[in-house]
Amino acid sequence: MAGPSSPAPLNRRHIARAGALVAALASTALAAGPALAASVADGAAGGARPTVVLVHGAFADASSWNPVVERLENAGYKVVAPANPLRGLVGDSAYTASVLKSIDGPIVLAGHSYGGAVISGAAAGNPNVRALVYVSAFMPDAGESLGGLASRFAPSDLDSAQRPVPYRDGTGSGTDIYIRDSVFRKVFAADLPAAATRLMAAEQRPIATRAFTDKAPGAAWRTIPSWALVATRDHAINPALERFGAERAGSHTVEIDSSHVAMLSHPDAVVRMIREAADSTASGSAERPALADTGPRDRVLTSVGGVASVALVVGAVLVAAVRRYRR
């Protein structure tokens, strides 16, 4: 009876190929971890990361969001900060609504000051807007005017700080409102350096008086989850008015010791609130879970572990083959 046949000897070329395979598998395992983790972070809990849209208010422009934009972009968010026309609540809301329609996917929409009233109308009926964030902002109900809403509370220092300037454009005339330079810092941004507020006063964008008499075209906070930041040292909008709007809307609310421009003086607090709202769009719920779901992370570890295991098996075979070859 013939004895068992000996296995065919491995030559150096076979061993080299096996070594290359092990190296490739190990490299794949190392590279797969960050890639899979990033994929899970971007689409955790079954939702795409939202675009954050930031709408500025009166006496400012989109650059007032600069510290917030920088932090959000560093965290991987796409950010859009359109120019708010500041010509009237109905028209400004319609313009902002058209900007929102140009954006694909979920949106977290934030508004500062008068921008809060604008986003309330602009988001109405847009299914892509998943969360609203109000930063020391007006939150009118449909049919309310900002002037009428403000009259229900003690006047802020802004009332006596206004400088009206008549204007005329190609379609008609009206009155713009500025903040007098001499009191700009006190009323608008008392917690910013004086040098910065001098520039802000010189560059302020006026708001037409029509913005305070227009009736709000919608109140998206009635159907969309909202977050609100109340600035307790606000001299432009009475903090009690901000608090009333947040309570009426059932907003997730925080109060901070800030002037009217919290996005400039306390950008980290504003970014935390926006990211919390963004997290809610990924989970599909306005309520933050007590414990984060570990499922996606486990799947990442399982995938990487599987590749690494294959590499170990092939490596073991290679070691045995090398030992046999050397005999």
Buried (B, 14 or more C-beta within 10 A) or exposed (E): EEEEEEEEEBEEEBBEEBBEBBEEBBEBBEEBBEEBBEEBBEEBBEBEBBBBBBBBBBBBBBEBBBBBBEBBEEBEBEBBBBEBBBBBBBBBBBBBBEBBEEBEEBBBBBBBBBBBBBBBBBBBEBEBBBBBBBBBBBBBBBEBBBEBBBEEBEEBBBEEBBEEEEEEEEEEEBEBBBBEBEBBBBBBBBBBEEEBBEEBBEEBBBBBBBBBEBBBBBBBBBEBBBBBBBBEBBBBBBBBBBBBBBEBBEBBBBBBEBBBBBBBBBBEBBBBBBBBBBBBBBBEEBEEEEEEEEEBBEEBBEBBEEBBEBBEEBBEEBEEBEEEEEE
